[in-house]
Amino acid sequence: MNRKIPDDIKSDKADILKEAESLLKDPGRRRLLGNVLTLGGLSLATGVIIKDYGSVHDILKRISVFNDKAQGVIFGPNNMAPEYSEADITNPFPFNAFYPISKAPVVDPASYQLKLSGKIADRRPWTLPMLNALPQTSQITRHICVEGWSAIGKWGGVRFSDFLQRIGADITCKYVGFKCADGYYTSIDMPTALHAQTLLTLTFRDHTLPTWYGFPMKLRMPTKLGYKNPKHILEIFVTNVFPGGYWEDQGYNWFGGS
C-alpha cells in the first residue's frame, strides 16, 4: 500500500483529524482510533489510500457508516431520554433551521393533507382535524443541536408508534422517511420510529405548533440530534431503500443519536 500523503492534504491535517474525531461518537471506537488518530492511522484503519481529497472523503464516509451501525446496535428501544418539569423549559426556545425565521414556510391548515406512501396498508391522507382527534400525549424533553447548544421544550401530539400501527405501516421495514414543506427531508430507523418518546408533534407548550417550530407538524425525537427532527411534514413513507437526508447526504451522521 502506498502510504505517501500528498502535501496539500498534509497542510489540512488538523481540520481533517478534527472532522474524523467528531464522527467517532462510539466511545470504544473513539478509544481505538484515538491511538491512531493520524492521517496514516486513518488510512490503515479504513483501508483507504490517501491520494487526493476524494479519498479523504471516502475515509470520513466509512467512519460515519461505522458510526451509524454502532449506534444502531447500541440503541436501546426501552431506554428513555430524561424528562423535565415546566420550570425547566427554555424561554424563549430557539429557532433553528437552514434558513432565517422569515423564510419559514406557511402551510394552510384548511387545505393541509398529510400524504402517506411506501409500505403502508392504508395510504389515505390525513387532515389536521383527523390528527388532532387521535389520542394525544406530551413530553418535556431536551433538544440537542449538533452545533453544540441545547434547549428544553414541551411538545404534544400523537405517539408515532400508535400512528404507524393505525395506518398499517410495515414495521419490519428498515426506514421511515419524511418530506417537508421547506424542502427538507430526512429518514430514521424503524426502532427509533417505534420508540415510546417519538412523537408526531402538533403542539408546543400546549398551543398549536407555531410556524417557526414546524407547523402543522414535526417529528419530535429526544433520542436524536435536532437535525433528525423534521418540521413542516407533508409526507411520510416507509421503505427498505435507504432514503438519506438533507444534511446526511452532505456528510452528517445518518443515525444522529443524541
C-alpha positions as CSV (number, residue, x, y, z in Angstrom):
1,M,0.0,0.0,0.0
2,N,1.3,3.5,-1.0
3,R,1.1,5.4,2.2
4,K,2.6,8.7,1.0
5,I,0.2,11.5,1.7
6,P,0.1,14.5,-0.7
7,D,1.5,17.7,0.7
8,D,-1.7,19.7,0.1
9,I,-3.7,17.2,2.2
10,K,-1.0,17.3,4.9
11,S,-1.5,21.1,5.2
12,D,-5.2,20.5,6.1
13,K,-4.3,17.7,8.5
14,A,-5.6,19.4,11.6
15,D,-9.1,20.0,10.1
16,I,-9.3,16.5,8.7
17,L,-8.4,14.9,12.0
18,K,-10.9,17.1,13.8
19,E,-13.7,16.1,11.4
20,A,-12.8,12.4,11.8
21,E,-12.8,12.7,15.6
22,S,-16.2,14.4,15.6
23,L,-17.7,11.4,13.8
24,L,-16.5,9.0,16.5
25,K,-19.4,9.0,18.9
26,D,-18.9,5.4,20.0
27,P,-16.5,5.5,23.0
28,G,-14.9,2.2,22.1
29,R,-14.2,3.3,18.5
30,R,-13.0,6.7,19.7
31,R,-10.5,5.0,22.1
32,L,-9.4,2.6,19.3
33,L,-8.8,5.3,16.7
34,G,-7.6,7.8,19.3
35,N,-4.4,5.8,19.3
36,V,-4.0,6.1,15.6
37,L,-5.7,9.4,15.0
38,T,-3.2,10.5,12.4
39,L,-3.7,10.6,8.6
40,G,-1.7,7.4,8.2
41,G,-3.6,5.7,11.0
42,L,-6.9,6.6,9.5
43,S,-5.7,5.3,6.1
44,L,-4.7,2.0,7.7
45,A,-7.9,1.7,9.8
46,T,-10.2,2.2,6.9
47,G,-8.2,0.6,4.1
48,V,-8.4,3.8,2.0
49,I,-5.2,5.1,0.5
50,I,-4.9,8.9,0.8
51,K,-4.0,10.2,-2.6
52,D,-6.4,13.1,-3.0
53,Y,-9.4,14.9,-1.3
54,G,-11.7,12.2,-2.7
55,S,-10.0,9.6,-0.7
56,V,-10.2,11.8,2.4
57,H,-14.0,12.0,1.8
58,D,-14.1,8.2,1.5
59,I,-12.4,7.8,4.9
60,L,-14.8,10.1,6.6
61,K,-17.7,8.4,4.9
62,R,-16.5,5.0,6.1
63,I,-16.2,6.3,9.7
64,S,-19.7,7.7,9.5
65,V,-21.1,4.4,8.2
66,F,-19.4,2.6,11.0
67,N,-20.8,5.1,13.4
68,D,-24.4,4.5,12.1
69,K,-24.1,0.8,12.5
70,A,-22.6,1.1,16.0
71,Q,-25.3,3.5,17.2
72,G,-28.0,1.3,15.7
73,V,-26.6,-1.7,17.6
74,I,-26.4,0.0,20.9
75,F,-29.7,1.9,20.6
76,G,-32.0,0.8,23.4
77,P,-35.7,0.9,22.4
78,N,-36.7,0.8,26.0
79,N,-34.2,3.5,27.2
80,M,-36.0,6.8,27.8
81,A,-34.5,10.2,27.4
82,P,-34.7,12.4,30.6
83,E,-37.9,14.4,31.0
84,Y,-38.1,17.7,32.9
85,S,-40.6,20.0,34.7
86,E,-42.4,23.0,33.4
87,A,-39.9,25.1,35.3
88,D,-37.1,23.8,33.3
89,I,-38.5,24.9,29.9
90,T,-36.2,27.2,27.9
91,N,-37.8,30.5,27.2
92,P,-37.6,31.6,24.5
93,F,-37.0,28.3,22.8
94,P,-34.5,29.0,20.0
95,F,-35.4,28.8,16.3
96,N,-33.1,26.7,14.2
97,A,-33.1,25.8,10.5
98,F,-31.0,26.1,7.4
99,Y,-32.8,29.4,6.6
100,P,-33.8,32.5,8.6
101,I,-37.0,32.6,10.6
102,S,-38.6,34.9,8.0
103,K,-38.3,32.1,5.4
104,A,-40.2,29.5,7.5
105,P,-42.9,28.0,5.2
106,V,-46.5,29.0,5.8
107,V,-48.8,26.0,5.4
108,D,-52.6,26.5,5.0
109,P,-54.3,24.4,7.8
110,A,-57.6,24.2,5.9
111,S,-56.1,22.5,2.8
112,Y,-53.3,20.6,4.6
113,Q,-53.3,16.8,4.0
114,L,-50.5,14.5,5.2
115,K,-49.6,12.2,2.4
116,L,-48.6,8.6,3.1
117,S,-46.7,6.3,0.7
118,G,-44.5,3.2,0.6
119,K,-45.0,0.1,2.7
120,I,-48.3,1.3,4.3
121,A,-51.6,-0.6,4.0
122,D,-53.9,2.5,4.5
123,R,-52.5,5.4,2.5
124,R,-55.4,7.7,2.8
125,P,-54.3,11.3,3.5
126,W,-54.8,12.8,7.0
127,T,-56.2,16.3,7.7
128,L,-55.3,18.3,10.8
129,P,-58.7,17.7,12.4
130,M,-58.2,13.9,11.9
131,L,-54.7,14.1,13.5
132,N,-56.0,16.2,16.4
133,A,-58.8,13.7,17.1
134,L,-56.3,11.0,17.9
135,P,-55.2,10.2,21.5
136,Q,-52.6,12.9,22.5
137,T,-49.7,12.8,24.9
138,S,-46.9,15.3,25.8
139,Q,-43.3,15.4,26.9
140,I,-40.9,18.0,28.3
141,T,-37.5,17.0,26.8
142,R,-34.2,18.4,25.8
143,H,-33.5,19.3,22.1
144,I,-29.7,18.8,21.4
145,C,-28.3,20.6,18.4
146,V,-25.3,19.2,16.5
147,E,-23.9,22.8,16.8
148,G,-23.4,22.3,20.5
149,W,-26.3,24.1,22.2
150,S,-29.4,22.5,23.8
151,A,-32.8,23.7,25.0
152,I,-35.8,22.2,26.8
153,G,-39.3,22.4,25.3
154,K,-42.8,20.9,25.9
155,W,-44.2,19.0,22.9
156,G,-47.6,17.5,22.5
157,G,-49.1,15.2,19.9
158,V,-49.6,11.6,18.8
159,R,-47.3,8.8,19.8
160,F,-45.7,7.9,16.4
161,S,-45.8,4.1,17.0
162,D,-49.6,4.3,17.6
163,F,-49.9,6.2,14.3
164,L,-47.8,3.7,12.4
165,Q,-49.9,0.9,13.7
166,R,-53.2,2.7,12.9
167,I,-52.2,3.2,9.2
168,G,-50.9,-0.3,8.8
169,A,-47.2,0.5,8.3
170,D,-45.0,-2.4,7.7
171,I,-42.8,-2.2,10.8
172,T,-40.5,-4.9,9.6
173,C,-39.1,-2.3,7.1
174,K,-35.8,-0.6,7.9
175,Y,-36.6,3.1,7.4
176,V,-39.3,5.8,7.8
177,G,-38.8,8.9,5.6
178,F,-40.2,12.4,5.7
179,K,-40.6,15.1,3.1
180,C,-41.3,18.7,4.3
181,A,-42.8,21.9,3.1
182,D,-39.4,23.7,3.4
183,G,-37.7,21.3,1.1
184,Y,-36.1,19.5,4.0
185,Y,-36.1,15.7,4.0
186,T,-34.7,13.0,6.4
187,S,-35.2,9.4,7.5
188,I,-34.9,7.4,10.6
189,D,-34.5,3.7,11.6
190,M,-37.6,1.7,12.4
191,P,-36.6,1.1,16.1
192,T,-36.5,4.8,16.7
193,A,-39.8,5.3,14.9
194,L,-41.3,2.8,17.4
195,H,-39.7,4.3,20.4
196,A,-42.2,5.4,23.1
197,Q,-40.9,9.0,23.1
198,T,-41.1,9.5,19.3
199,L,-43.9,12.0,18.8
200,L,-45.9,13.2,15.9
201,T,-45.9,16.7,17.3
202,L,-48.9,19.1,16.9
203,T,-48.4,21.5,19.9
204,F,-45.7,23.4,21.7
205,R,-46.3,24.4,25.3
206,D,-50.0,23.3,25.0
207,H,-50.7,25.6,22.0
208,T,-50.8,24.9,18.3
209,L,-47.3,24.4,16.9
210,P,-46.0,27.8,15.8
211,T,-44.9,28.2,12.2
212,W,-41.2,28.7,13.3
213,Y,-41.3,25.4,15.2
214,G,-42.7,23.4,12.4
215,F,-46.5,24.0,11.8
216,P,-48.5,22.0,11.0
217,M,-46.5,19.1,12.3
218,K,-43.0,18.0,13.2
219,L,-41.5,14.7,14.4
220,R,-40.0,15.1,17.9
221,M,-37.4,12.5,19.0
222,P,-35.4,13.3,22.2
223,T,-33.2,10.3,21.3
224,K,-31.9,12.1,18.2
225,L,-30.0,15.2,17.4
226,G,-32.0,18.2,16.3
227,Y,-31.4,17.9,12.6
228,K,-33.1,14.4,12.7
229,N,-36.4,16.1,13.9
230,P,-38.1,17.2,10.6
231,K,-40.6,20.1,10.7
232,H,-43.5,21.1,8.4
233,I,-44.0,17.4,7.4
234,L,-46.0,16.9,4.2
235,E,-45.3,13.2,3.5
236,I,-44.3,10.1,5.5
237,F,-43.2,6.9,3.7
238,V,-42.0,3.5,4.9
239,T,-39.3,1.7,2.9
240,N,-36.4,-0.7,2.8
241,V,-34.5,1.5,0.4
242,F,-32.1,3.8,2.2
243,P,-33.6,7.3,1.8
244,G,-30.8,9.5,3.1
245,G,-31.5,13.1,4.3
246,Y,-30.8,16.8,3.6
247,W,-27.8,17.1,5.9
248,E,-27.0,13.4,5.9
249,D,-26.4,13.5,2.1
250,Q,-23.9,16.3,2.8
251,G,-21.9,14.2,5.3
252,Y,-23.8,14.4,8.6
253,N,-24.1,11.2,10.5
254,W,-27.3,9.4,9.4
255,F,-28.2,7.8,12.7
256,G,-27.8,11.1,14.6
257,G,-28.3,9.8,18.1
258,S,-28.1,12.2,21.0
